[in-house]
C-alpha cells in the first residue's frame, strides 16, 4: 500500500510539472504572438538636406603680437525645401560677413586645439540660425580648415 501511495504522489508531481511546463511554453508562445513579433516603431527619416557653400574665408586672428590667420571653407546643410535653400543662397554675403566678424576675435591658440573645429561648428550654427531666425541650418561642414 505504501508503494501505491508513492506511485500516485510521483504521478501527481509529474503531472503538475508537465502542466506547468505546458503553461509556461504556451504563455511564451502567446506573448510572442500577441506582440505580433513586430519591430518597435522607428522614427521617421530625417528630411533631405541641401548644401550651400559659402566658399573659402580667410581672416587674421586676434593675436596682437604675431600674424596668424585662419582659412576655412564653410558649407551649410539646410532643409531641401526650396524656400529655405533660396533664403540662405540670397544671404550668402551677409552670412560670410557674420562668420568673418566672429572668427576675427579668435586666437591662434584657440583655433589650434584639437576639438575646436567641432566647437566652432556649433558656435557658428547658433549664430547663423539666430541671424536667419529659426533652426534652418542643420549641419555645418568644413571642407578646409587651415591655421597658420
NORJO-V8299 format. One record per pair of residues at least 24 apart in sequence whose ideal C-beta (glycine too) atoms are under 6 Angstrom apart, sorted by sequence separation. I is the first residue (numbers start at 1). GAP is how many residues later the second one is. If there is no record, write none. Layout:
i=I gap=GAP
i=I gap=GAP
This chain:
i=51 gap=24
i=52 gap=24
i=51 gap=26
i=49 gap=28
i=50 gap=28
i=117 gap=28
i=50 gap=30
i=47 gap=32
i=48 gap=32
i=70 gap=33
i=98 gap=33
i=50 gap=35
i=112 gap=35
i=52 gap=36
i=111 gap=36
i=52 gap=37
i=54 gap=38
i=68 gap=40
i=54 gap=41
i=59 gap=41
i=70 gap=41
i=54 gap=42
i=57 gap=42
i=57 gap=43
i=62 gap=43
i=59 gap=44
i=63 gap=44
i=59 gap=45
i=61 gap=45
i=62 gap=45
i=63 gap=45
i=61 gap=46
i=61 gap=47
i=84 gap=52
i=78 gap=58
i=78 gap=59
i=76 gap=61
i=77 gap=61
i=77 gap=62
i=75 gap=66
i=75 gap=68
i=72 gap=70
i=73 gap=70
i=73 gap=71
i=72 gap=73
i=71 gap=75
i=70 gap=77
i=69 gap=79
i=49 gap=89
